Amino acid sequence: MTLLVVGASGFLGGEVCRQAVADGRSVVGTVHSGSVGVSGVVVRRLDVTDRAAVRALLAEVRPDAVVATPYRYDDWAVTADGAAHVAYAAAEVGARLVHLSSDALHAGRPSPYSDDDPPTPVFPYGAAKAAAETAVRAADPGAALVRTSLIVGEGSKQIQLCRDALAGRAALFTDELRCPIDVSDLAAAVLELVDGDYAGPLNVAGPDAVSRAELGLLVARQEGLDPAGLKTTTGAASGLHRPTEVRLDSARAVGLLRTRLRGVAELLA
Ligand SMILES: NC(=O)c1ccc[n+]([C@@H]2O[C@H](COP(=O)([O-])OP(=O)(O)OC[C@H]3O[C@@H](n4cnc5c(N)ncnc54)[C@H](OP(=O)(O)O)[C@@H]3O)[C@@H](O)[C@H]2O)c1
């Protein structure tokens, strides 16, 4: 069984590679500008915005399954077009596809979002992730679309942002709620989905909804940092139009998967 991890140099992609190699899978991983820190992965360079290059790589590697993680926050061509290219090429070679989506495609509201809630994007990154889902579903209706939230764990840029805010170098929103998930739990869930046949969107996030500022306080407690230094703000005060309260209801994933999705209160206890 050959697994192709597109974006193996990324935070999640690297952990998917690590677990897949540990499972004894044959893993090919792609990089764009970075590198793969996991031995046992066959590394290939790929720009997902290059449709012909994506098709050529998939035709050569002929993977049984593909995990698609690439995105750039402010680059539609990578996040949306790139996802479409990977889905099209995966379908062409008959590979099982697990595509990484995001809670950022929702606008925010007081009640939790179910797996099947359609996207309601309010900013360009969310719109690109929504467009990616539509393109992936059109190219490959059997693909699993993993809607996830803030990815935490060792090396997380979300946790680094909290450290920066505790040092006064950044500010955390008090009015944005998310459901953080540990990178190892998410990677294990992704690999379970690789082996299954789940099709369509699936919320895979932690059970605890916290504001970014609350996440900062949890990081301060865990790392023994002074919480008084935490700099906070609101999206409204910053003049930004961003998703507000986004709680993902992951009950379906909890019922479907063996992987336990730990909450951030447990992870950062
Ligand atoms: N991080 C979060 O908190 C979070 C929350 C919700 C959803 N997600 C979703 O989860 C997925 C993984 O996130 P992550 O934090 O692990 O991402 P990440 O660490 O930023 O990694 C992004 C990956 O995309 C690759 N990439 C960028 N431009 C590319 C291009 N033109 N061609 C090919 N590859 C390209 C990067 O390659 P190089 O480094 O080699 O350039 C890297 O491997 C994303 O789809 C994201 O939308 C993340």
The ligand as a Tripos MOL2 file, in Angstrom:
@<TRIPOS>MOLECULE
LIG
   48    52     1     0     0
SMALL
NO_CHARGES

@<TRIPOS>ATOM
      1 N1         -2.8660   24.6850   11.4080 N.am      1 LIG1
      2 C1         -4.1230   24.8300   11.8250 C.2       1 LIG1
      3 O1         -4.3730   25.2490   12.9780 O.2       1 LIG1
      4 C2         -5.2690   24.4220   10.9110 C.ar      1 LIG1
      5 C3         -6.5980   24.6430   11.3310 C.ar      1 LIG1
      6 C4         -7.6380   24.2080   10.5200 C.ar      1 LIG1
      7 C5         -7.3630   23.5870    9.3060 C.ar      1 LIG1
      8 N2         -6.0840   23.4100    8.9160 N.ar      1 LIG1
      9 C6         -5.8140   22.7450    7.6170 C.3       1 LIG1
     10 O2         -4.9530   21.6340    7.8430 O.3       1 LIG1
     11 C7         -4.0570   21.4810    6.7540 C.3       1 LIG1
     12 C8         -2.6360   21.3650    7.2610 C.3       1 LIG1
     13 O3         -2.2950   22.5040    8.0080 O.3       1 LIG1
     14 P1         -0.8090   22.6850    8.5930 P.3       1 LIG1
     15 O4         -0.8830   23.6420    9.7220 O.co2     1 LIG1
     16 O5         -0.1960   21.3460    8.8160 O.co2     1 LIG1
     17 O6         -0.0950   23.4070    7.3770 O.3       1 LIG1
     18 P2          1.4100   23.8780    7.2160 P.3       1 LIG1
     19 O7          2.2590   23.3800    8.3320 O.co2     1 LIG1
     20 O8          1.4210   25.3580    6.9640 O.co2     1 LIG1
     21 O9          1.8620   23.1250    5.8780 O.3       1 LIG1
     22 C9          1.3670   23.5320    4.6440 C.3       1 LIG1
     23 C10         1.9170   22.6010    3.5930 C.3       1 LIG1
     24 O10         1.4740   23.0870    2.3130 O.3       1 LIG1
     25 C11         2.5950   22.9940    1.4470 C.3       1 LIG1
     26 N3          2.4770   23.9240    0.3320 N.ar      1 LIG1
     27 C12         2.3430   25.2660    0.3600 C.ar      1 LIG1
     28 N4          2.3230   25.7740   -0.8790 N.ar      1 LIG1
     29 C13         2.4400   24.7130   -1.7210 C.ar      1 LIG1
     30 C14         2.4600   24.5740   -3.1280 C.ar      1 LIG1
     31 N5          2.3700   25.6320   -3.9670 N.pl3     1 LIG1
     32 N6          2.5920   23.3350   -3.6470 N.ar      1 LIG1
     33 C15         2.6920   22.2540   -2.8310 C.ar      1 LIG1
     34 N7          2.6550   22.3130   -1.4950 N.ar      1 LIG1
     35 C16         2.5360   23.5440   -0.9470 C.ar      1 LIG1
     36 C17         3.7880   23.3390    2.3210 C.3       1 LIG1
     37 O11         4.9850   22.9280    1.6720 O.3       1 LIG1
     38 P3          6.4060   23.6400    1.9750 P.3       1 LIG1
     39 O12         6.4700   23.9210    3.4390 O.co2     1 LIG1
     40 O13         7.3950   22.5980    1.5330 O.co2     1 LIG1
     41 O14         6.4500   24.8900    1.1520 O.co2     1 LIG1
     42 C18         3.4420   22.5260    3.5570 C.3       1 LIG1
     43 O15         3.8630   21.1970    3.4040 O.3       1 LIG1
     44 C19        -4.3130   22.6650    5.8080 C.3       1 LIG1
     45 O16        -5.0810   22.2230    4.7050 O.3       1 LIG1
     46 C20        -5.1090   23.6610    6.6390 C.3       1 LIG1
     47 O17        -5.9960   24.4090    5.8570 O.3       1 LIG1
     48 C21        -5.0210   23.8130    9.6870 C.ar      1 LIG1
@<TRIPOS>BOND
     1     1     2 1
     2     2     3 2
     3     2     4 1
     4     4     5 ar
     5     4    48 ar
     6     5     6 ar
     7     6     7 ar
     8     7     8 ar
     9     8     9 1
    10     8    48 ar
    11     9    10 1
    12     9    46 1
    13    10    11 1
    14    11    12 1
    15    11    44 1
    16    12    13 1
    17    13    14 1
    18    14    15 2
    19    14    16 1
    20    14    17 1
    21    17    18 1
    22    18    19 2
    23    18    20 1
    24    18    21 1
    25    21    22 1
    26    22    23 1
    27    23    24 1
    28    23    42 1
    29    24    25 1
    30    25    26 1
    31    25    36 1
    32    26    27 ar
    33    26    35 ar
    34    27    28 ar
    35    28    29 ar
    36    29    30 ar
    37    29    35 ar
    38    30    31 1
    39    30    32 ar
    40    32    33 ar
    41    33    34 ar
    42    34    35 ar
    43    36    37 1
    44    36    42 1
    45    37    38 1
    46    38    39 2
    47    38    40 1
    48    38    41 1
    49    42    43 1
    50    44    45 1
    51    44    46 1
    52    46    47 1
@<TRIPOS>SUBSTRUCTURE
     1 LIG1         1 GROUP 0 **** ****
